[in-house]
């Protein structure tokens, strides 16, 4: 049976079904594209230094701020600092803006931004831990891997599972 000789109510029903299928396909495609663009994955300094982090897209990076690495520009609000996983990997972070009040050397931070061609992480946002007992889960994972079985890590008061004091 040809499409042109089809009865009008069947043709209208077929066109309606085709319209619904195409519309649903376009909606699902646009939704998946929007979700994919808004994903910002977390990378440790070790992964960034190993070249596992993508250059260009928005990602999150976190680690401990290396003592003595914070350099503030005298001309504008640009700040450079180094984050480390407390192993051998270090990543230079560049941020333009006012850092959080709790930002300190030797403490954990998570930055959201992009990795440039030179390996510098250009941060759009820097988050610092909110009190002396809190450790972001990503940073706690890095520290746990670094200090597997270390009594110093356990004595530090950080508890990965609840983000609070371990009470040990």
N, C-alpha and C positions, 0 to 999 in steps of 0.2 A: 504494500500500500504506500503510495507516495504522499509526501507531506502536503502537497497542494490539493489532493482529493480527500483529505481527512475531514471528518465532520467538525464543525466549528467548536462545539463544546469540548471535544477531545484535543483539538489543536490549542485551545485556550488553556486547558488543564496542563498540557505538555509545556507550553510557554511559561506558565506559572511555576511549575516544578523546576524548569531550567533556570528561571530567574532566582528562585529561592536557593538553589544549589550554588549558583555563581556568586550570589550575594554572601552566602555563608562562607564560601571559600575565600572571598576577598576579606571578609571580616576576620577570619581565623589567621590569614596571612599577615594582615596588618597588626593584629594583636601579638603574634609571635615575633614579628620584626621589632615592635616597640619593647617587648620584654627582653629580647636579645640585646638591644642597644642600652638598656638600663642595668644590665648585669655588670657589676664591678667586682671581680674576683680578688681574693686576698693572696698576696705573694710575700714570702719571707725574704730577707736580705740574701740568703743563700740561693733561693730560686732566681732572684733578679740578677745576682752576680753570675750565675750559671747560664744566663740567657734564656731561661724558661718563661720569663714575663714578656708579654707582647709590647712592642714599641708603638705608641700612638693611642690605643684605646684607653678608656678610663679604667683604672684598677685601684686597689687598695694595697698599701705596703705598711708593714709595721715592724717595730723592733725597739730596742733600747737606745736612747740618745747617748752617744759616746761623749764622755766627759771631756771638756775642752774643745769640742768640735763646733760649738755654736758661734757663727760669725754674723754679726748684724751690720748692714750697710749704714754708712753715716749720711747717705743722701736720700734714701727712701725707706720703705718698710720691708725691703728684701732681707730675708734671713736664710743662711745656708747652715745645715747641720748634717751630721752623719748618724745613720741608724745602723745598728748591728744586731746580729743574732747571738752575740757573745761567743761566737766561734771565730772563724776567720773572715766571714763575709761582712762587708760594709757597703752601704749605699749612701751617696750624697743626696740630700733633699734640699730643694730650693722652694721657698714659700714667700709670697708677697702678701703681707697683711699683718694683723695683730695676732700673735700667738695666744693660745688660752692661758689664763692666769696660772694654771697648774703645770704648765710646761716647764720641765726642769731637765738638766743633764742627769744621766743615769736613771731616768725613768722611762717607762714604756709609752709609746705613741703609735697611733695609727693615722696614716695620711691617705687622702684620696686625691688622685691626680693621674698624670700620664708620665710614662718613661720616654725620655727623648733619645735621639740618636747617639749622644755622648754617654749614655748610661746614667744621666742625672734624672732623678725623680722630681718632676715639677708638680708640687702639691697645690691643689685648689682649696683643700681643707685639712687642718691638722687637729686631731682629737687627742687629748691627754687624759690620763686616768683621773678619776674624780676624787679619790681619797687614798690614804696610805695603804688600805687593805685591798683595793680593787685592782685587778689585772685583767685586761681584755683577754678573752679566751684564746685568740690567735697568738698573742704574745706569750700567754701561759704555756701554750703548746710548744712554742719555740724554746722557752726556758726549760721546759720539762725534757725535751729532746737533748738539749745542751747539757743539762745537769742530771742525767738519768742516774737515779740512786744516790745522788749527792745529798748529804745531810744538810749542807748549807742552803740548798733550795727549799728543803722541808722546813728549816728553821726560819726562812725569810717571811713566813706568814701568808704566803700565797697559796690559794687552793683553787685549782683549775675548775673543779666541778661547780662550785658555787660562787667563785669570784670573791670570796671573803677570807677571813682569817681561818687558818686550819686548826688553831687552838693547840698545836703541838708545842 
